Amino acid sequence: MNSIFETDVVVIGAGNAAMCAAIAARENGAKVIVLEKAPEEEKGGNSAYTHGSIRFAYNGVEDLKQIMPELTLEEIETSDFGTYPDEDYFEDMCRLTEYRTNPELASLLTGKSFETMKWLRSHKVRFVPIYGRQAFKVDGKFKFWGGMIVESVGGGQGLVGALHQEAGRLGVQVLFNAMATELIHDDDGVHGVVFKHNGKRSEIHAKAVILASGGFHANTEMRTRYLGPKWDLARPRGSRFNTGEGIQMALNIGAMSHGHWSGAHAVGGDRYAESLGEGFQKLSYPFGIIVNAEGKRFVDEGADFRNYTYAKLGRLILEQPDQFAWQIFDQKVTHLLRDEYKLRKVTKVKANTLEELAEILEGVDPEQFLQTVKAYNEAVRQDIPFNPNIKDGRCTEGLEVRKSNWANLLDEGPFEAYAVTCGITFTFGGLKINTLTEVQDLMSQSIPGFYAAGELVGGLFYFNYPGGAGLMAGSVFGKLAGENAAQFIKRPLLNR
């Protein structure tokens, strides 16, 4: 016999966006049930696999003290946190997406980011500055760069854990091993979900449905169909449960697709790593060079700060022969490498000379590699000082592939090299929503009672991605979806 549940709002998914939606709906008076496809120990979708880094607009340390009241006087005095106004955030969204981002959604994201951070803090989510990964100590002071300065305590797991704990405290019910399979709908809108709970068919009848179940990065067939050739060879990171059926359910009832369906957040990470979590990434590449199997550079490693370039690097590596590359560093910069380079299980080689290194770079043409390094070293502008905290303009001149910043000579052994491949984090294409987070149909009309948030929302990210904007988008639009769904169910039936 099928189980039938009833509630005001059902949320599909249990990551950052979904739990923000559930909490917001509950605090606005709605009874809420959350369906989580994963077992409890793997809850949280991609959110659980992040560092918890989150990008928001702020106007100085007084704003930051509202988000992090635990900041000490010493931390404030030894840190240059700078400012990151809404206008800069919006411009970053436009610039990195080649001005294709939906301006209304991007404006909501940036404009509501600070108030949403305060809301998260009010719901027991704690944040700390990202020392080490977003700031280097120069002349006794940490200077933060790239507009992203905080992460959740405990990383992604800490964020997910805090949101679930708060939802439980408020009376939100979460069902694990509960995979949504079909939306219950008619001409008047969406009224619930058919799902499998521990393998048994069940239904939830609801007055509103919020879809926040992630994209399709873990679905090999959908990756290849939408992203194109070779994407079946990319290594999926994050949650193995983000296989796209949430998006497909919505398309099946006439929802409009939107955004960059052939685009994805894809990073460079360890070529042979067993785990594809945060340790998989290898993101200190701006301080070295990257070469492919032909021994040639193929990307401007110093084009911008790491968190403005890392999400498109994976695609470039995927396009190289045999889908791999090597990151090369000398001893002048190895102290700047992030913690993921220090893991015991890492694909690394080390050599005292460049000639020795050339012979042990697996799959790389040694002669061409040495020619590449020679030409690179001759092109470095040594008259410009190196500074890892700013775009220092220390560049190369005369090379086919320029390095725009942080160009140091590769001349001080021992040399270290790390093999990397493409890891796909999340997909950019999804559903069209309006500024109320209502899912739009093929006639560009809102589907009554149907809302969406998180990675399955299309139209925000194209080609690239400012680091930390994904979690912030999940929180902003998740909160909005929960609030608007709760308001929707309070309306008289005739006005819905």
C-alpha positions as CSV (number, residue, x, y, z in Angstrom):
1,M,0.0,0.0,0.0
2,N,1.3,3.4,-0.9
3,S,2.1,5.9,1.8
4,I,0.5,9.3,1.4
5,F,1.7,12.4,3.3
6,E,0.2,15.8,3.5
7,T,1.9,19.1,4.1
8,D,1.9,22.8,3.2
9,V,5.2,22.9,1.4
10,V,7.4,20.0,0.2
11,V,11.1,20.7,-0.6
12,I,12.9,18.4,-3.0
13,G,16.6,18.2,-2.1
14,A,18.4,18.8,1.2
15,G,21.5,20.9,0.5
16,N,22.1,24.6,1.2
17,A,19.4,26.0,-1.1
18,A,16.8,23.4,-0.1
19,M,17.3,23.8,3.6
20,C,17.3,27.6,3.4
21,A,13.9,27.2,1.6
22,A,12.6,24.8,4.2
23,I,13.7,27.1,7.1
24,A,12.3,30.2,5.5
25,A,8.9,28.5,4.7
26,R,8.7,27.1,8.2
27,E,9.5,30.5,9.9
28,N,6.7,32.0,7.8
29,G,4.2,29.6,9.2
30,A,4.2,26.7,6.7
31,K,4.3,23.0,7.6
32,V,7.3,21.6,5.7
33,I,8.6,18.2,4.6
34,V,11.9,17.8,2.9
35,L,12.7,14.9,0.5
36,E,16.4,13.9,0.4
37,K,17.3,11.3,-2.2
38,A,20.5,10.4,-0.3
39,P,20.8,8.4,2.9
40,E,21.3,10.6,6.0
41,E,25.1,10.1,6.1
42,E,25.4,11.6,2.6
43,K,22.8,14.4,2.9
44,G,23.4,17.8,1.6
45,G,24.1,17.5,-2.1
46,N,27.0,19.4,-3.5
47,S,26.9,21.9,-0.5
48,A,28.4,19.2,1.7
49,Y,31.4,18.9,-0.6
50,T,32.4,22.6,-0.6
51,H,34.9,24.5,1.6
52,G,31.8,26.5,2.6
53,S,33.3,29.6,1.0
54,I,30.6,32.2,0.3
55,R,30.7,35.5,-1.6
56,F,28.6,38.4,-0.4
57,A,28.6,42.2,-0.7
58,Y,30.0,44.2,2.3
59,N,31.2,47.7,2.9
60,G,33.9,47.2,5.5
61,V,34.8,45.6,8.8
62,E,31.7,46.9,10.6
63,D,29.5,44.8,8.2
64,L,31.8,41.8,8.7
65,K,31.4,42.1,12.5
66,Q,27.6,41.5,12.0
67,I,28.4,38.2,10.2
68,M,31.3,37.3,12.5
69,P,30.8,38.8,15.9
70,E,33.6,36.5,17.2
71,L,36.3,38.5,15.2
72,T,39.0,39.5,17.6
73,L,40.7,42.9,17.8
74,E,43.9,41.2,16.8
75,E,42.3,39.7,13.7
76,I,40.9,43.1,12.7
77,E,44.2,44.9,13.3
78,T,46.3,42.3,11.3
79,S,43.8,41.9,8.4
80,D,43.0,44.2,5.5
81,F,39.5,42.9,4.7
82,G,38.9,45.7,2.2
83,T,35.4,46.3,0.8
84,Y,33.2,44.5,-1.8
85,P,30.2,46.7,-2.6
86,D,27.1,45.4,-4.3
87,E,28.2,47.2,-7.5
88,D,31.5,45.3,-7.6
89,Y,29.7,41.9,-7.0
90,F,27.2,42.6,-9.8
91,E,30.0,43.7,-12.2
92,D,31.9,40.4,-11.4
93,M,28.8,38.4,-12.2
94,C,28.5,40.3,-15.5
95,R,32.1,40.2,-16.5
96,L,32.8,36.5,-15.7
97,T,29.6,35.4,-17.6
98,E,30.5,37.6,-20.6
99,Y,27.5,39.8,-19.7
100,R,25.0,36.9,-20.3
101,T,23.9,36.5,-16.7
102,N,20.2,37.3,-16.2
103,P,20.5,40.9,-14.8
104,E,17.4,40.7,-12.6
105,L,18.5,37.4,-11.0
106,A,22.1,38.7,-10.7
107,S,20.9,41.9,-9.1
108,L,18.8,39.9,-6.6
109,L,21.8,37.7,-5.8
110,T,24.2,40.6,-5.1
111,G,21.7,43.0,-3.6
112,K,20.3,40.5,-1.1
113,S,23.6,38.7,-0.3
114,F,24.4,40.7,2.9
115,E,21.0,40.5,4.4
116,T,20.9,36.8,3.6
117,M,24.2,36.3,5.4
118,K,22.7,38.0,8.5
119,W,19.7,35.7,8.2
120,L,22.0,32.7,8.1
121,R,23.8,33.9,11.1
122,S,20.5,34.3,12.9
123,H,19.8,30.6,12.2
124,K,23.0,29.4,13.9
125,V,25.3,29.2,10.8
126,R,28.7,30.5,11.8
127,F,31.4,32.0,9.6
128,V,35.2,32.6,9.9
129,P,37.7,34.5,7.6
130,I,39.4,32.4,5.0
131,Y,43.0,32.9,6.1
132,G,45.6,31.0,4.0
133,R,43.4,30.4,1.0
134,Q,42.1,34.0,0.3
135,A,44.9,36.0,2.0
136,F,48.6,35.8,2.3
137,K,50.6,37.6,5.0
138,V,52.7,40.3,3.6
139,D,54.7,42.7,5.9
140,G,52.8,41.4,8.9
141,K,49.3,41.9,7.5
142,F,46.8,39.6,5.8
143,K,45.3,41.2,2.7
144,F,42.2,39.6,1.4
145,W,41.6,39.5,-2.4
146,G,39.1,38.5,-4.9
147,G,35.9,39.6,-3.1
148,M,35.5,36.4,-1.1
149,I,36.6,36.4,2.6
150,V,34.6,34.0,4.7
151,E,33.7,30.4,4.9
152,S,31.2,28.5,7.1
153,V,32.7,26.9,10.2
154,G,33.3,23.2,9.4
155,G,33.2,23.8,5.7
156,G,30.4,22.5,3.6
157,Q,29.6,19.7,6.1
158,G,29.4,22.3,8.9
159,L,27.0,24.4,6.8
160,V,24.8,21.5,5.9
161,G,24.8,20.3,9.5
162,A,23.9,23.7,10.9
163,L,21.0,24.1,8.5
164,H,19.6,20.6,9.2
165,Q,19.9,21.1,12.9
166,E,18.1,24.4,12.7
167,A,15.4,23.0,10.5
168,G,14.9,20.2,13.0
169,R,14.6,22.6,15.8
170,L,11.9,24.5,13.9
171,G,9.9,21.3,13.2
172,V,10.8,20.6,9.6
173,Q,10.5,16.9,8.8
174,V,13.2,15.4,6.5
175,L,12.8,12.0,4.8
176,F,16.0,10.3,3.7
177,N,16.3,7.7,0.9
178,A,13.4,9.6,-0.7
179,M,13.8,10.1,-4.4
180,A,11.2,12.3,-6.1
181,T,10.1,10.7,-9.4
182,E,7.1,12.8,-10.6
183,L,5.3,16.0,-9.9
184,I,1.6,15.9,-9.1
185,H,0.0,18.6,-11.2
186,D,-3.0,19.8,-13.2
187,D,-4.1,22.9,-15.0
188,D,-4.1,24.8,-11.7
189,G,-0.5,24.1,-10.9
190,V,1.7,21.7,-8.9
191,H,0.1,20.0,-5.9
192,G,2.7,17.5,-4.7
193,V,5.3,14.8,-5.5
194,V,5.4,11.1,-6.2
195,F,8.6,9.7,-4.7
196,K,10.2,6.4,-3.7
197,H,10.9,6.1,0.0
198,N,13.3,3.3,0.8
199,G,12.2,1.8,-2.5
200,K,8.5,2.0,-1.9
201,R,6.2,4.3,-3.9
202,S,4.8,7.2,-1.9
203,E,3.1,10.5,-2.4
204,I,3.1,13.9,-0.7
205,H,0.2,16.2,-1.3
206,A,1.2,19.8,-0.8
207,K,0.0,23.3,-1.5
208,A,3.4,24.3,-2.9
209,V,6.5,22.5,-4.1
210,I,10.1,23.9,-4.0
211,L,12.6,22.1,-6.3
212,A,16.2,22.3,-5.1
213,S,17.7,19.0,-6.1
214,G,20.8,20.2,-8.0
215,G,21.9,19.8,-11.6
216,F,23.1,16.8,-13.6
217,H,26.9,16.8,-13.2
218,A,26.8,13.2,-11.9
219,N,24.7,11.9,-14.9
220,T,27.1,10.7,-17.6
221,E,24.5,10.5,-20.3
222,M,23.1,14.0,-19.6
223,R,26.6,15.5,-19.4
224,T,27.5,14.1,-22.8
225,R,24.1,15.0,-24.4
226,Y,24.2,18.6,-23.2
227,L,27.8,19.6,-22.5
228,G,29.1,17.7,-25.5
229,P,31.9,15.2,-26.5
230,K,34.5,14.2,-23.9
231,W,32.3,15.3,-21.0
232,D,31.6,11.6,-20.3
233,L,35.4,11.5,-19.5
234,A,35.2,14.3,-16.9
235,R,35.5,13.2,-13.3
236,P,32.3,14.1,-11.4
237,R,32.9,15.8,-8.1
238,G,30.6,16.4,-5.2
239,S,27.3,14.5,-4.7
240,R,26.8,11.3,-6.7
241,F,23.0,11.9,-6.3
242,N,22.9,15.0,-8.6
243,T,21.7,13.2,-11.6
244,G,19.2,15.7,-13.0
245,E,15.9,14.0,-12.5
246,G,14.5,17.0,-10.7
247,I,15.1,19.2,-13.8
248,Q,13.6,16.4,-15.9
249,M,10.4,16.2,-13.8
250,A,9.9,19.9,-14.3
251,L,10.5,19.8,-18.0
252,N,8.0,16.9,-18.2
253,I,5.2,19.2,-17.0
254,G,6.1,22.1,-19.3
255,A,8.6,24.1,-17.4
256,M,10.9,26.2,-19.5
257,S,14.6,25.4,-19.8
258,H,17.0,28.3,-19.4
259,G,20.6,29.2,-19.1
260,H,23.9,27.7,-20.3
261,W,23.1,24.1,-20.8
262,S,26.4,23.4,-22.5
263,G,28.3,25.0,-19.6
264,A,29.5,23.8,-16.2
265,H,31.7,24.6,-13.2
266,A,34.7,22.4,-13.9
267,V,38.1,22.6,-12.1
268,G,41.6,21.2,-12.5
269,G,42.2,18.5,-9.9
270,D,44.4,15.5,-9.2
271,R,44.6,13.1,-12.1
272,Y,44.4,9.9,-10.1
273,A,42.7,10.9,-6.9
274,E,40.5,8.3,-5.3
275,S,38.4,11.0,-3.6
276,L,37.0,13.9,-5.6
277,G,36.2,16.1,-2.6
278,E,37.8,19.5,-1.9
279,G,41.3,17.8,-1.7
280,F,40.9,16.8,-5.3
281,Q,41.3,20.5,-6.5
282,K,44.7,21.9,-7.3
283,L,44.1,25.6,-7.3
284,S,47.5,27.3,-6.8
285,Y,48.3,27.2,-10.5
286,P,48.5,31.1,-10.8
287,F,52.0,30.8,-9.1
288,G,53.4,28.3,-11.6
289,I,52.9,27.2,-15.2
290,I,50.6,24.5,-16.7
291,V,51.7,22.2,-19.6
292,N,49.9,19.6,-21.6
293,A,51.1,16.3,-23.1
294,E,52.9,18.2,-25.9
295,G,54.9,20.0,-23.3
296,K,53.2,23.3,-24.2
297,R,51.4,25.9,-22.1
298,F,47.8,26.4,-23.2
299,V,46.3,28.9,-20.7
300,D,47.2,32.2,-19.0
301,E,47.7,30.9,-15.5
302,G,47.8,34.5,-14.1
303,A,44.8,35.9,-16.0
304,D,43.0,36.8,-12.7
305,F,42.7,35.8,-9.1
306,R,42.3,32.1,-8.7
307,N,38.6,32.3,-7.7
308,Y,37.8,34.1,-10.9
309,T,39.4,31.5,-13.2
310,Y,39.3,28.1,-11.5
311,A,35.8,27.1,-12.6
312,K,36.6,27.3,-16.3
313,L,40.1,25.6,-16.1
314,G,38.6,22.1,-16.1
315,R,37.1,22.6,-19.5
316,L,40.4,23.7,-20.9
317,I,42.2,20.6,-19.5
318,L,39.5,18.4,-20.9
319,E,40.3,19.8,-24.4
320,Q,44.0,18.8,-24.2
321,P,45.4,15.6,-25.5
322,D,44.4,12.7,-23.2
323,Q,42.6,15.1,-21.0
324,F,45.4,15.9,-18.5
325,A,48.1,18.5,-17.7
326,W,50.9,19.1,-15.2
327,Q,51.2,22.1,-12.9
328,I,54.9,23.1,-12.4
329,F,56.3,25.1,-9.5
330,D,59.8,25.9,-8.2
331,Q,61.0,26.5,-4.6
332,K,60.3,30.3,-4.7
333,V,56.5,29.6,-4.5
334,T,56.0,26.2,-3.0
335,H,55.3,27.8,0.4
336,L,52.3,29.5,-1.2
337,L,50.6,26.2,-2.3
338,R,47.3,25.5,-0.8
339,D,46.8,22.6,1.7
340,E,45.5,20.2,-1.0
341,Y,49.0,20.0,-2.4
342,K,50.3,18.6,0.9
343,L,48.0,15.6,1.0
344,R,49.7,12.2,1.2
345,K,47.7,10.8,-1.7
346,V,48.6,13.2,-4.5
347,T,50.0,12.7,-8.0
348,K,53.3,14.5,-7.6
349,V,56.8,14.3,-8.9
350,K,59.9,16.2,-7.7
351,A,63.3,16.8,-9.3
352,N,66.4,18.8,-8.6
353,T,66.8,20.0,-12.2
354,L,64.4,20.9,-15.0
355,E,66.1,18.2,-17.2
356,E,65.4,15.6,-14.5
357,L,61.8,16.8,-14.2
358,A,61.3,16.6,-18.0
359,E,62.1,12.9,-17.9
360,I,59.6,12.0,-15.2
361,L,56.6,14.0,-16.3
362,E,54.3,11.1,-17.3
363,G,53.0,11.5,-20.8
364,V,54.8,14.8,-21.6
365,D,57.1,15.5,-24.5
366,P,60.4,16.2,-22.6
367,E,62.2,18.2,-25.3
368,Q,59.2,20.5,-26.0
369,F,58.7,20.9,-22.2
370,L,62.3,22.2,-21.8
371,Q,61.8,24.5,-24.8
372,T,58.6,25.8,-23.3
373,V,60.3,26.6,-19.9
374,K,63.3,28.2,-21.6
375,A,61.0,30.5,-23.7
376,Y,58.9,31.2,-20.6
377,N,61.9,32.2,-18.4
378,E,63.2,34.5,-21.1
379,A,59.9,36.2,-21.3
380,V,59.3,37.0,-17.6
381,R,59.4,40.7,-16.7
382,Q,61.8,40.5,-13.8
383,D,61.7,44.3,-13.2
384,I,58.1,44.0,-11.8
385,P,57.9,43.0,-8.1
386,F,56.0,39.8,-7.3
387,N,53.1,40.1,-4.9
388,P,50.6,37.2,-4.4
389,N,48.0,39.4,-2.8
390,I,47.3,41.7,-5.8
391,K,47.2,41.4,-9.5
392,D,50.9,42.4,-9.6
393,G,51.3,42.8,-13.4
394,R,54.5,40.7,-13.3
395,C,53.9,39.2,-16.7
396,T,55.6,37.6,-19.7
397,E,56.2,39.4,-23.0
398,G,56.4,37.9,-26.5
399,L,54.8,34.5,-25.8
400,E,52.0,33.1,-27.8
401,V,50.2,32.3,-24.5
402,R,50.8,35.2,-22.2
403,K,51.0,35.0,-18.4
404,S,49.5,38.3,-17.1
405,N,50.4,38.2,-13.4
406,W,52.6,36.3,-10.9
407,A,55.1,35.3,-13.5
408,N,58.3,34.0,-11.7
409,L,61.3,32.4,-13.3
410,L,61.3,28.6,-13.0
411,D,64.9,28.3,-12.0
412,E,65.2,27.3,-8.3
413,G,65.1,23.6,-7.6
414,P,63.9,21.3,-6.4
415,F,61.0,21.5,-8.8
416,E,57.5,20.1,-8.0
417,A,54.9,19.0,-10.6
418,Y,51.3,17.9,-10.0
419,A,49.2,15.9,-12.6
420,V,45.7,17.2,-13.1
421,T,42.6,16.4,-15.0
422,C,39.1,17.8,-15.4
423,G,36.7,17.5,-12.5
424,I,33.1,18.7,-13.0
425,T,31.4,20.3,-10.0
426,F,28.0,21.5,-11.2
427,T,26.1,22.3,-14.4
428,F,24.9,25.8,-15.4
429,G,21.8,25.0,-17.3
430,G,18.4,24.5,-15.7
431,L,14.9,25.9,-15.2
432,K,13.7,29.5,-15.8
433,I,12.4,31.3,-12.7
434,N,11.3,34.8,-12.2
435,T,12.3,37.1,-9.3
436,L,9.8,35.5,-7.0
437,T,11.6,32.1,-7.7
438,E,8.4,30.9,-9.5
439,V,9.1,28.3,-12.2
440,Q,8.1,29.5,-15.6
441,D,6.3,27.5,-18.2
442,L,6.8,27.4,-22.0
443,M,4.5,30.4,-22.3
444,S,6.7,32.4,-19.8
445,Q,3.9,32.2,-17.2
446,S,4.4,31.1,-13.6
447,I,3.4,27.6,-12.8
448,P,1.2,28.0,-9.7
449,G,2.7,26.6,-6.5
450,F,6.0,25.7,-8.1
451,Y,9.3,27.2,-7.0
452,A,13.0,26.5,-7.6
453,A,16.4,27.4,-6.1
454,G,20.0,26.3,-6.2
455,E,22.1,24.7,-9.0
456,L,19.1,23.7,-11.1
457,V,18.2,27.4,-11.7
458,G,19.4,28.5,-15.1
459,G,20.4,31.9,-16.2
460,L,22.9,33.0,-13.5
461,F,26.2,31.5,-14.7
462,Y,27.6,31.3,-18.2
463,F,31.1,30.1,-19.2
464,N,32.6,30.9,-15.7
465,Y,31.7,31.6,-12.1
466,P,33.0,33.8,-9.3
467,G,34.0,31.5,-6.5
468,G,31.5,31.4,-3.6
469,A,28.6,32.8,-5.7
470,G,27.0,29.3,-5.9
471,L,26.5,28.9,-2.2
472,M,25.3,32.5,-2.0
473,A,22.8,32.0,-4.8
474,G,21.5,28.9,-3.1
475,S,21.0,30.8,0.1
476,V,19.4,33.9,-1.4
477,F,17.0,32.1,-3.8
478,G,16.3,29.3,-1.3
479,K,15.2,31.8,1.3
480,L,13.1,33.7,-1.3
481,A,11.5,30.4,-2.5
482,G,10.6,29.5,1.1
483,E,9.1,32.9,1.9
484,N,7.2,33.1,-1.4
485,A,5.8,29.5,-1.1
486,A,4.6,30.3,2.4
487,Q,2.9,33.4,1.2
488,F,1.4,31.6,-1.7
489,I,-0.4,29.0,0.4
490,K,-2.0,31.7,2.6
491,R,-3.8,33.2,-0.4
492,P,-7.4,32.3,-1.0
493,L,-7.8,29.5,-3.5
494,L,-9.4,31.8,-6.1
495,N,-6.4,34.1,-6.0
496,R,-3.7,31.5,-6.4
